[in-house]
Amino acid sequence: MAGFQQLDAQVAADQNFKPSRQKVSDALTSLLDQAEVHRMKSVGRIPSTVRVAGHLSELDKGLLPLVRDPVGMALRSGIRRLGEVPSRFMTIDEIVEVAEEAARQFGDPGVRGVGVDKQWDGLRDKEGNCWIA
């Protein structure tokens, strides 16, 4: 996660840190790279379903995806949280451009783009417009 480490170092070094399109793109590219590596390493190892006897509480249902794939869940959560950053200072059209740019960097841009699209569903931009997956 070199992109987040670089971003963290910049924040620590620069008390006047301001988010920018390039910083968001770099961090998103890093997250998508790691998600793609994780997905390739996990093929066949992470069961898509877990059978649980009895009734699951709402808490159990929320915890189940994390138990099945904690790294994947953390990466997806990171992508979601990262989407909340540009939504404060960019429009949806600008955010779409950043997402497409990051998706094109490496690997399969379609898979990477869908991952971002799913995680950013429902985000609102600085003007109140909504990202719809």
N, C-alpha and C positions, 0 to 999 in steps of 0.2 A: 504494500500500500504506500508506495513511495510518494504518490501525489498528495495524500493526506498528511504524510510526514513533512513534505515540503511546505504545504499550506500551514501546518502547525508551527514550523520554524519561522515562516514569514510573519505569522501573527505574533509570535513571541518577540521577534526582532523589531517589529514595526507596530508601535502603539497606535499609529494612525491608520491601521490596516483597513482597507475598504475592499469589499468583494468586487470582483470584476468578471466579465464574461469569460476571459481566458482562464482565470483561476477555477471557475466552476467547470469549464470544459475539461481542464487537466484532471481535476479531482474525479469527475464523472468517468472520464476515460480510464483512470486507474481502477475505479470500482468495477466497471464493466470488464476490464481485463481480468481482474481477480475472480469475478463471477463466472467468466467463461472458463478459466482454468479450473475452478472448483467444479463446475458442471461436467467438464471432461473427465476429471479424476473420480467423480462420484457416480458415473454411469454404472448402473448395476449394483452399487453398494448401498444406496439410500432407497429404502422401500417407498413406493409411492403411496402405499396405504399401510396403516397399522390397525390391526384388528384388536378392539378393546371390548371385553365382555362387560355387559351392563350398560347403564346410562352414564353419559359424560356430563359433568357440570359445565357451565359456561367457561369457568376458569380452566378446566381440563381441555376443552375444545380450543381455547386460545393458546394453551401451552403445547399442544400436540405438534404443530408445525415446527416449533423450536426444538422439541425433543427429536423429531425425525431428522432435521437438518439444521443444526445450530449455526454453522458457518454460512450456509446459503441464506438463512433467515437474517443473519447480521448484515450480509452484503445487501440484501433487498431493503432492509431498514435503512442502511446507509444511503442507498440511492434515493429513497423516499425523503429522508432528512435533507439530503443535498438539494433536492428539488425545491424545498421550502426556502432555500437561500435566494436563488434568482427570482423567485416569485415575488419577492419584496421590492426588487429594483428593476425588473425587466417585464416586458409584455409577453403574452403567450407566444406570439410570432417569434420574438427574440429567443425565448426559451426553446422553442421547437428547433431553431437553427443550431443552438448549442447541443441539444440532444442528438440531432442528426450528425453533426460534426463528430461528436464523441463516438457514436455508433459506427461511423465509417473508418475509424482509426485502425482497427485490427479485427481479425476474425470475421464472423458472419454479421454484417450490418443489420440484416433482418431480425435475427435473434436478439441482438443487442438492443435494437430499437424497440422491439416488443417488450423487452424487460423494463426499459425506461418508461414506456407508455403505460404499462400496468402499474408501476410504482408511483407514477406522477398523476394518476387518475384522480380528479377532484381538486387538484391544486388551483388556487386562484392567484392571478397575477396582481401587479400593483394597481391595475385599473379595475379589478374585480371580475375579469374574464376567467372562465374555468377551463382547465385542461380536461378533455373528455377522451377516455381510451376507447 
